[in-house]
Amino acid sequence: MTKTNIQQQDRPLYSLTISEYIELNRQILLDAKESSNTSAENTSDEILTIEQASQLLKLAKPTIYGLTCRNEIPFIKKAKKLYFHKSELLDWLQEGRQKTNDEIREEVKATGTFSLK
């Protein structure tokens, strides 16, 4: 019996059989798990460890340590550990994007000047 069936019947929980109660709990847990997985996948602002940041940026951990030491990358330091916001790392990567020749030409046509960023 699913959660919706029980709600439609307006049955109090104490009137459920053991198997109905177990099935209701199983369904609630499955729904909660699916809900948390969906929200975690949609969150681009999740907190990453240095290992996860290293995998995301495809950089070695010592390289990331160097970038944080020189304050060249956004990071959080808490209890002697480094953490990173995924969205901030992606923004940091995007800042380094260079314009293509076509983009520069279009900008010059439109404004008469251009900037490299």
C-alpha positions as MATLAB code, in Angstrom:
seq = 'MTKTNIQQQDRPLYSLTISEYIELNRQILLDAKESSNTSAENTSDEILTIEQASQLLKLAKPTIYGLTCRNEIPFIKKAKKLYFHKSELLDWLQEGRQKTNDEIREEVKATGTFSLK';
ca = [
       0.000    0.000    0.000;
       1.440    3.379   -0.908;
       1.341    6.664    0.909;
      -1.244    8.085   -1.504;
      -3.593    5.118   -0.983;
      -3.495    5.560    2.765;
      -4.089    9.300    2.502;
      -6.991    8.804    0.122;
      -8.647    6.429    2.556;
      -8.029    8.797    5.511;
      -7.032    5.866    7.663;
      -5.204    6.585   10.906;
      -1.782    5.012   11.216;
      -2.801    2.807   14.125;
      -5.330    1.057   11.876;
      -2.679   -0.134    9.405;
      -1.497   -3.700    9.349;
       2.191   -4.313    9.967;
       2.845   -4.994    6.293;
       0.999   -1.791    5.275;
       2.989    0.196    7.853;
       6.296   -1.263    6.621;
       5.373   -0.510    3.012;
       4.391    3.054    3.934;
       7.751    3.609    5.675;
       9.620    2.100    2.729;
       7.830    4.412    0.312;
       8.474    7.477    2.484;
      12.192    6.658    2.653;
      12.375    6.106   -1.108;
      10.611    9.416   -1.759;
      12.965   11.229    0.625;
      16.027    9.650   -0.998;
      14.854   10.593   -4.502;
      14.088   14.117   -3.344;
      17.534   14.583   -1.785;
      19.291   13.141   -4.854;
      17.388   15.473   -7.164;
      18.108   18.541   -5.089;
      21.799   17.623   -4.732;
      22.168   17.169   -8.488;
      20.531   20.527   -9.193;
      22.709   22.372   -6.702;
      25.662   23.958   -8.446;
      26.710   25.681   -5.226;
      27.706   22.540   -3.409;
      30.752   22.538   -1.156;
      33.735   20.571   -2.481;
      36.779   19.161   -0.738;
      40.210   19.699   -2.225;
      40.067   16.245   -3.812;
      36.746   17.053   -5.489;
      38.001   20.477   -6.590;
      41.101   18.815   -8.025;
      38.924   16.447  -10.057;
      36.596   19.237  -11.194;
      39.409   21.537  -12.332;
      41.617   18.675  -13.517;
      44.537   20.086  -11.528;
      46.878   18.338   -9.113;
      46.310   18.936   -5.404;
      49.701   20.701   -5.003;
      48.690   23.105   -7.791;
      45.465   23.930   -5.952;
      47.371   24.422   -2.708;
      49.651   26.871   -4.542;
      46.694   28.780   -5.993;
      45.095   29.104   -2.566;
      48.388   30.157   -0.990;
      48.617   33.018   -3.515;
      44.875   33.802   -3.152;
      44.364   33.236   -6.879;
      41.401   30.918   -6.448;
      38.280   31.345   -4.272;
      38.334   29.036   -1.246;
      37.146   28.557    2.328;
      39.496   27.537    5.108;
      37.898   26.010    8.182;
      39.646   23.948   10.846;
      42.829   23.699    8.772;
      40.909   22.230    5.830;
      40.196   23.760    2.433;
      36.725   23.825    0.893;
      35.434   25.296   -2.339;
      32.050   26.400   -3.708;
      31.525   24.614   -7.001;
      29.840   27.660   -8.566;
      32.747   29.928   -7.554;
      35.273   27.548   -9.101;
      33.288   27.449  -12.346;
      33.065   31.265  -12.354;
      36.822   31.466  -11.699;
      37.448   29.210  -14.695;
      35.163   31.298  -16.873;
      37.063   34.490  -15.949;
      40.135   33.064  -17.678;
      38.314   32.543  -20.969;
      39.959   34.297  -23.905;
      37.914   35.798  -26.709;
      38.132   34.288  -30.168;
      39.249   36.352  -33.153;
      35.662   36.380  -34.434;
      34.388   37.733  -31.111;
      37.020   40.479  -31.159;
      36.113   41.421  -34.755;
      32.398   41.570  -33.865;
      33.142   43.753  -30.851;
      35.256   46.134  -32.936;
      32.489   46.385  -35.564;
      29.846   47.052  -32.902;
      31.718   49.503  -30.679;
      34.822   50.596  -32.559;
      37.000   49.333  -29.670;
      37.679   46.023  -27.990;
      38.794   44.570  -24.712;
      40.494   41.244  -24.202;
      38.076   40.090  -21.487;
];
